[in-house]
């Protein structure tokens, strides 16, 4: 079954990467040849601002490559399978491999885990993500449906996040998001890099719940492979 949504799973940022207005002008969102979603059961959405400019998930590509999900963007996209749901206490994790760091962009762009997805593909969508950059930074951000920042507009550096040796080099990150008791945390390469009170994340203008669909999120003009996307219970 093929599912494609052209409107947002999340609200109003074209990308969720660290950039400046000058960079935004220099680096235009590309169109991926042969784009769309070819993985059965999966869906995706670009952000509302991108949709208003005529951008769709068909400008990016989600395909199966062996046991990996191969993502190439295009606009920033959130991808999910509606059957993948988590509730209560849980951990969602996956390994992200960027085969050629910054091969489609002129500055680092992030990719990572999305959890707590509700009403995805609609204007009322809410979700939370944690994503790693190949330069040693990470970012945590929520949408509910408006965006709310958790560790700043451009994220922050952490020694646990792997750094690519240089442009065109390979870099791999294991990203996990956990809900346990009253806390929601993000771990990268086995180290907790951020933790938040659940009460600060759920409510008006934020998440509807920490229960919901989980998936993956890639910034614009980025390519990577995702393996081992799983959910575990304590």
C-alpha positions in Angstrom: 0.0 0.0 0.0 1.3 3.4 -1.0 0.6 6.4 1.1 1.8 9.9 0.3 0.8 13.1 2.0 1.8 16.4 0.5 0.8 18.5 3.5 2.5 18.5 6.8 3.1 16.0 9.4 4.5 18.9 11.3 4.1 22.6 11.2 5.7 25.5 9.7 9.4 25.0 9.2 10.8 24.2 5.8 13.7 22.5 7.4 14.8 21.5 10.9 18.5 22.1 10.4 20.9 24.8 11.5 21.0 27.5 8.8 21.1 31.2 8.3 19.1 33.4 5.9 22.2 33.7 3.7 22.5 29.9 3.5 18.8 29.6 2.8 19.3 31.8 -0.3 22.4 30.0 -1.4 21.1 26.4 -1.1 17.8 25.8 -3.0 15.7 22.7 -2.2 16.4 20.2 -4.9 14.1 17.7 -6.6 15.0 14.0 -6.4 14.6 12.1 -9.6 12.2 9.2 -9.4 10.9 10.5 -6.1 8.0 9.4 -4.0 7.4 6.5 -1.5 8.0 3.0 -2.7 8.1 1.2 0.7 4.7 -0.6 1.3 2.7 0.8 4.2 4.8 4.0 4.6 3.6 7.6 4.4 5.3 10.9 4.5 4.7 14.6 4.6 6.6 17.8 3.9 6.1 20.9 6.1 3.2 23.3 5.5 5.5 26.1 4.4 7.0 23.8 1.8 3.6 22.6 0.6 2.6 26.2 0.1 5.5 26.6 -2.2 4.3 23.6 -4.2 6.8 21.1 -2.7 5.6 17.6 -2.1 7.0 14.2 -0.9 7.4 13.3 -4.6 10.3 15.7 -4.6 12.0 13.4 -2.1 12.5 9.6 -2.1 11.9 6.8 0.3 12.9 3.4 -1.0 14.0 0.0 0.4 17.6 -1.0 -0.1 18.2 -4.5 1.4 17.3 -4.2 5.0 17.6 -0.4 5.0 15.3 2.5 4.3 17.1 4.7 1.8 16.1 8.4 2.1 17.0 11.1 -0.3 15.6 14.6 0.1 14.4 17.1 -1.5 12.3 19.1 0.9 12.6 18.1 4.6 10.3 15.1 5.1 8.9 13.1 8.0 8.2 9.5 7.2 6.2 6.9 9.2 4.3 3.7 8.9 0.9 4.1 10.7 1.2 0.6 12.1 4.3 1.6 14.1 2.9 2.9 17.4 4.3 3.1 20.8 2.6 3.9 24.2 3.4 4.1 27.9 7.1 3.6 28.5 9.2 2.7 25.4 12.3 3.3 23.5 12.5 3.8 19.7 15.9 3.6 18.1 17.6 3.3 14.7 21.0 3.6 13.1 21.5 6.4 10.5 24.3 6.1 8.0 25.2 9.1 5.9 27.4 7.5 3.2 28.8 10.8 1.9 28.6 13.6 4.4 27.1 16.8 2.9 27.0 15.3 -0.6 23.8 17.1 -1.4 24.2 20.3 0.6 26.6 23.1 1.5 26.3 22.8 5.3 25.4 20.0 7.8 21.8 18.8 7.9 20.3 16.5 10.5 18.3 13.2 10.5 16.8 11.2 13.4 13.9 9.7 15.2 10.3 11.0 15.5 8.0 9.8 18.2 4.6 10.8 19.7 3.1 11.3 16.2 -0.6 12.2 16.2 -2.9 13.4 13.4 0.0 13.1 11.0 -0.6 14.4 7.6 -3.1 17.0 8.8 -2.9 20.6 10.0 -3.4 19.3 13.6 -0.3 17.1 13.5 1.9 16.8 16.6 5.2 15.0 17.1 8.7 15.2 18.7 12.0 14.4 17.1 15.7 14.2 18.0 18.2 14.4 15.2 22.0 14.3 14.7 24.2 16.3 12.4 27.5 14.9 11.0 29.4 17.8 12.6 28.8 16.7 16.2 25.6 18.6 16.9 22.1 17.4 17.7 18.7 19.1 17.8 15.5 18.3 19.7 12.3 19.9 18.5 8.5 19.4 18.8 5.5 20.4 16.8 2.1 20.6 18.2 1.2 21.8 15.5 3.3 24.9 15.8 7.0 24.3 16.4 8.5 24.5 19.9 12.2 24.5 20.4 13.8 22.4 23.1 17.6 23.0 22.7 17.7 26.1 20.6 17.2 27.0 17.0 20.4 25.4 15.9 20.7 22.7 18.5 24.0 22.2 20.4 27.2 20.2 20.3 27.7 17.0 22.2 30.8 14.8 22.3 28.6 11.7 21.9 27.6 12.7 18.4 30.0 11.4 15.7 31.8 13.8 13.4 32.5 13.0 9.8 36.2 13.3 8.9 35.3 15.6 6.1 32.9 16.3 3.3 32.1 13.1 1.3 33.2 10.8 4.2 30.9 8.3 5.9 29.4 9.0 9.3 27.0 6.9 11.3 24.8 7.8 14.3 22.6 5.6 16.5 19.7 7.7 17.7 17.1 6.7 20.3 14.2 8.4 22.0 12.8 7.1 25.3 9.7 7.7 27.3 10.1 6.5 30.9 8.0 7.6 33.8 7.8 11.4 33.8 10.8 11.9 31.4 11.4 11.9 27.7 15.1 11.6 26.6 17.2 11.4 23.5 20.3 9.2 23.3 22.9 9.3 20.6 25.5 6.6 20.2 24.5 5.2 23.6 24.8 8.5 25.6 21.8 10.5 26.9 22.3 13.9 25.3 19.0 15.5 26.4 16.2 14.8 28.9 12.9 16.7 29.5 9.9 16.5 31.8 7.0 15.0 30.0 4.8 17.6 31.6 6.7 20.3 29.7 6.1 18.6 26.4 2.4 17.7 26.5 -0.3 20.3 26.5 -1.9 23.2 24.6 0.2 24.1 21.5 2.6 21.1 22.1 2.2 17.3 22.0 -1.2 15.7 22.4 0.5 12.8 24.1 3.8 10.9 24.2 1.8 7.9 22.9 1.6 7.8 19.1 3.2 6.8 15.8 7.0 6.8 15.5 9.1 7.2 12.4 12.1 9.1 11.0 12.8 12.7 10.0 15.3 14.0 7.4 16.2 17.6 6.7 16.2 19.0 3.1 18.9 18.0 0.6 20.1 15.1 2.6 20.8 11.4 1.9 21.0 8.5 4.3 20.2 4.9 5.1 18.2 3.8 8.2 18.5 0.3 9.7 17.2 -1.3 12.9 14.1 1.0 13.4 12.6 -0.8 16.4 10.6 -0.1 19.5 11.3 -1.8 22.8 9.4 -1.8 26.2 11.3 -1.7 29.5 
